């Protein structure tokens, strides 16, 4: 697992990206088009964490 990658749902500049930058300031924020891809990448170990809007 790469602890430096955190995925979020949305385009660069989205509120979810802002949340990643606040919660994980040293991590690379990785944009995803949909919720499912964020969940799948976390489950497979490709991302350390995922941030999605509720």
MODELLER restraints for C-alpha pairs under 7 A, 6 or more apart:
rsr = mdl.restraints
at = mdl.atoms
rsr.add(forms.Gaussian(group=physical.xy_distance, feature=features.Distance(at['CA:1:A'], at['CA:45:A']), mean=5.01, stdev=0.5))
rsr.add(forms.Gaussian(group=physical.xy_distance, feature=features.Distance(at['CA:1:A'], at['CA:46:A']), mean=6.03, stdev=0.5))
rsr.add(forms.Gaussian(group=physical.xy_distance, feature=features.Distance(at['CA:1:A'], at['CA:47:A']), mean=6.56, stdev=0.5))
rsr.add(forms.Gaussian(group=physical.xy_distance, feature=features.Distance(at['CA:1:A'], at['CA:48:A']), mean=6.22, stdev=0.5))
rsr.add(forms.Gaussian(group=physical.xy_distance, feature=features.Distance(at['CA:2:A'], at['CA:46:A']), mean=6.58, stdev=0.5))
rsr.add(forms.Gaussian(group=physical.xy_distance, feature=features.Distance(at['CA:2:A'], at['CA:47:A']), mean=6.08, stdev=0.5))
rsr.add(forms.Gaussian(group=physical.xy_distance, feature=features.Distance(at['CA:2:A'], at['CA:48:A']), mean=5.94, stdev=0.5))
rsr.add(forms.Gaussian(group=physical.xy_distance, feature=features.Distance(at['CA:3:A'], at['CA:48:A']), mean=4.98, stdev=0.5))
rsr.add(forms.Gaussian(group=physical.xy_distance, feature=features.Distance(at['CA:4:A'], at['CA:27:A']), mean=4.46, stdev=0.5))
rsr.add(forms.Gaussian(group=physical.xy_distance, feature=features.Distance(at['CA:4:A'], at['CA:28:A']), mean=5.85, stdev=0.5))
rsr.add(forms.Gaussian(group=physical.xy_distance, feature=features.Distance(at['CA:5:A'], at['CA:27:A']), mean=5.42, stdev=0.5))
rsr.add(forms.Gaussian(group=physical.xy_distance, feature=features.Distance(at['CA:5:A'], at['CA:28:A']), mean=4.84, stdev=0.5))
rsr.add(forms.Gaussian(group=physical.xy_distance, feature=features.Distance(at['CA:5:A'], at['CA:29:A']), mean=6.23, stdev=0.5))
rsr.add(forms.Gaussian(group=physical.xy_distance, feature=features.Distance(at['CA:5:A'], at['CA:30:A']), mean=6.75, stdev=0.5))
rsr.add(forms.Gaussian(group=physical.xy_distance, feature=features.Distance(at['CA:5:A'], at['CA:47:A']), mean=5.30, stdev=0.5))
rsr.add(forms.Gaussian(group=physical.xy_distance, feature=features.Distance(at['CA:5:A'], at['CA:48:A']), mean=5.89, stdev=0.5))
rsr.add(forms.Gaussian(group=physical.xy_distance, feature=features.Distance(at['CA:6:A'], at['CA:27:A']), mean=6.36, stdev=0.5))
rsr.add(forms.Gaussian(group=physical.xy_distance, feature=features.Distance(at['CA:6:A'], at['CA:28:A']), mean=6.14, stdev=0.5))
rsr.add(forms.Gaussian(group=physical.xy_distance, feature=features.Distance(at['CA:6:A'], at['CA:29:A']), mean=5.22, stdev=0.5))
rsr.add(forms.Gaussian(group=physical.xy_distance, feature=features.Distance(at['CA:6:A'], at['CA:30:A']), mean=5.97, stdev=0.5))
rsr.add(forms.Gaussian(group=physical.xy_distance, feature=features.Distance(at['CA:6:A'], at['CA:47:A']), mean=5.61, stdev=0.5))
rsr.add(forms.Gaussian(group=physical.xy_distance, feature=features.Distance(at['CA:6:A'], at['CA:48:A']), mean=5.79, stdev=0.5))
rsr.add(forms.Gaussian(group=physical.xy_distance, feature=features.Distance(at['CA:6:A'], at['CA:49:A']), mean=4.94, stdev=0.5))
rsr.add(forms.Gaussian(group=physical.xy_distance, feature=features.Distance(at['CA:6:A'], at['CA:50:A']), mean=5.51, stdev=0.5))
rsr.add(forms.Gaussian(group=physical.xy_distance, feature=features.Distance(at['CA:7:A'], at['CA:29:A']), mean=5.79, stdev=0.5))
rsr.add(forms.Gaussian(group=physical.xy_distance, feature=features.Distance(at['CA:7:A'], at['CA:30:A']), mean=4.49, stdev=0.5))
rsr.add(forms.Gaussian(group=physical.xy_distance, feature=features.Distance(at['CA:7:A'], at['CA:31:A']), mean=5.90, stdev=0.5))
rsr.add(forms.Gaussian(group=physical.xy_distance, feature=features.Distance(at['CA:7:A'], at['CA:32:A']), mean=6.80, stdev=0.5))
rsr.add(forms.Gaussian(group=physical.xy_distance, feature=features.Distance(at['CA:7:A'], at['CA:38:A']), mean=5.92, stdev=0.5))
rsr.add(forms.Gaussian(group=physical.xy_distance, feature=features.Distance(at['CA:7:A'], at['CA:47:A']), mean=6.45, stdev=0.5))
rsr.add(forms.Gaussian(group=physical.xy_distance, feature=features.Distance(at['CA:7:A'], at['CA:49:A']), mean=6.42, stdev=0.5))
rsr.add(forms.Gaussian(group=physical.xy_distance, feature=features.Distance(at['CA:7:A'], at['CA:50:A']), mean=4.62, stdev=0.5))
rsr.add(forms.Gaussian(group=physical.xy_distance, feature=features.Distance(at['CA:7:A'], at['CA:51:A']), mean=6.21, stdev=0.5))
rsr.add(forms.Gaussian(group=physical.xy_distance, feature=features.Distance(at['CA:8:A'], at['CA:16:A']), mean=5.91, stdev=0.5))
rsr.add(forms.Gaussian(group=physical.xy_distance, feature=features.Distance(at['CA:8:A'], at['CA:17:A']), mean=6.20, stdev=0.5))
rsr.add(forms.Gaussian(group=physical.xy_distance, feature=features.Distance(at['CA:8:A'], at['CA:30:A']), mean=6.16, stdev=0.5))
rsr.add(forms.Gaussian(group=physical.xy_distance, feature=features.Distance(at['CA:8:A'], at['CA:31:A']), mean=5.30, stdev=0.5))
rsr.add(forms.Gaussian(group=physical.xy_distance, feature=features.Distance(at['CA:8:A'], at['CA:32:A']), mean=5.93, stdev=0.5))
rsr.add(forms.Gaussian(group=physical.xy_distance, feature=features.Distance(at['CA:8:A'], at['CA:38:A']), mean=6.39, stdev=0.5))
rsr.add(forms.Gaussian(group=physical.xy_distance, feature=features.Distance(at['CA:8:A'], at['CA:50:A']), mean=5.55, stdev=0.5))
rsr.add(forms.Gaussian(group=physical.xy_distance, feature=features.Distance(at['CA:8:A'], at['CA:51:A']), mean=4.65, stdev=0.5))
rsr.add(forms.Gaussian(group=physical.xy_distance, feature=features.Distance(at['CA:8:A'], at['CA:52:A']), mean=5.71, stdev=0.5))
rsr.add(forms.Gaussian(group=physical.xy_distance, feature=features.Distance(at['CA:9:A'], at['CA:16:A']), mean=6.55, stdev=0.5))
rsr.add(forms.Gaussian(group=physical.xy_distance, feature=features.Distance(at['CA:9:A'], at['CA:31:A']), mean=6.01, stdev=0.5))
rsr.add(forms.Gaussian(group=physical.xy_distance, feature=features.Distance(at['CA:9:A'], at['CA:32:A']), mean=4.86, stdev=0.5))
rsr.add(forms.Gaussian(group=physical.xy_distance, feature=features.Distance(at['CA:9:A'], at['CA:33:A']), mean=5.86, stdev=0.5))
rsr.add(forms.Gaussian(group=physical.xy_distance, feature=features.Distance(at['CA:9:A'], at['CA:34:A']), mean=5.67, stdev=0.5))
rsr.add(forms.Gaussian(group=physical.xy_distance, feature=features.Distance(at['CA:9:A'], at['CA:35:A']), mean=5.74, stdev=0.5))
rsr.add(forms.Gaussian(group=physical.xy_distance, feature=features.Distance(at['CA:9:A'], at['CA:38:A']), mean=6.62, stdev=0.5))
rsr.add(forms.Gaussian(group=physical.xy_distance, feature=features.Distance(at['CA:9:A'], at['CA:51:A']), mean=6.83, stdev=0.5))
rsr.add(forms.Gaussian(group=physical.xy_distance, feature=features.Distance(at['CA:9:A'], at['CA:52:A']), mean=5.43, stdev=0.5))
rsr.add(forms.Gaussian(group=physical.xy_distance, feature=features.Distance(at['CA:10:A'], at['CA:16:A']), mean=6.74, stdev=0.5))
rsr.add(forms.Gaussian(group=physical.xy_distance, feature=features.Distance(at['CA:10:A'], at['CA:31:A']), mean=5.96, stdev=0.5))
rsr.add(forms.Gaussian(group=physical.xy_distance, feature=features.Distance(at['CA:10:A'], at['CA:32:A']), mean=5.84, stdev=0.5))
rsr.add(forms.Gaussian(group=physical.xy_distance, feature=features.Distance(at['CA:10:A'], at['CA:33:A']), mean=5.61, stdev=0.5))
rsr.add(forms.Gaussian(group=physical.xy_distance, feature=features.Distance(at['CA:11:A'], at['CA:31:A']), mean=6.02, stdev=0.5))
rsr.add(forms.Gaussian(group=physical.xy_distance, feature=features.Distance(at['CA:12:A'], at['CA:31:A']), mean=6.42, stdev=0.5))
rsr.add(forms.Gaussian(group=physical.xy_distance, feature=features.Distance(at['CA:16:A'], at['CA:51:A']), mean=6.36, stdev=0.5))
rsr.add(forms.Gaussian(group=physical.xy_distance, feature=features.Distance(at['CA:16:A'], at['CA:52:A']), mean=6.34, stdev=0.5))
rsr.add(forms.Gaussian(group=physical.xy_distance, feature=features.Distance(at['CA:16:A'], at['CA:53:A']), mean=6.56, stdev=0.5))
rsr.add(forms.Gaussian(group=physical.xy_distance, feature=features.Distance(at['CA:17:A'], at['CA:29:A']), mean=6.59, stdev=0.5))
rsr.add(forms.Gaussian(group=physical.xy_distance, feature=features.Distance(at['CA:20:A'], at['CA:29:A']), mean=6.45, stdev=0.5))
rsr.add(forms.Gaussian(group=physical.xy_distance, feature=features.Distance(at['CA:20:A'], at['CA:51:A']), mean=6.67, stdev=0.5))
rsr.add(forms.Gaussian(group=physical.xy_distance, feature=features.Distance(at['CA:32:A'], at['CA:38:A']), mean=6.28, stdev=0.5))
rsr.add(forms.Gaussian(group=physical.xy_distance, feature=features.Distance(at['CA:35:A'], at['CA:52:A']), mean=6.78, stdev=0.5))
rsr.add(forms.Gaussian(group=physical.xy_distance, feature=features.Distance(at['CA:38:A'], at['CA:50:A']), mean=6.00, stdev=0.5))
rsr.add(forms.Gaussian(group=physical.xy_distance, feature=features.Distance(at['CA:39:A'], at['CA:50:A']), mean=6.96, stdev=0.5))
rsr.add(forms.Gaussian(group=physical.xy_distance, feature=features.Distance(at['CA:41:A'], at['CA:47:A']), mean=5.71, stdev=0.5))
rsr.add(forms.Gaussian(group=physical.xy_distance, feature=features.Distance(at['CA:42:A'], at['CA:48:A']), mean=6.21, stdev=0.5))
rsr.add(forms.Gaussian(group=physical.xy_distance, feature=features.Distance(at['CA:42:A'], at['CA:49:A']), mean=6.03, stdev=0.5))
rsr.add(forms.Gaussian(group=physical.xy_distance, feature=features.Distance(at['CA:42:A'], at['CA:50:A']), mean=6.47, stdev=0.5))
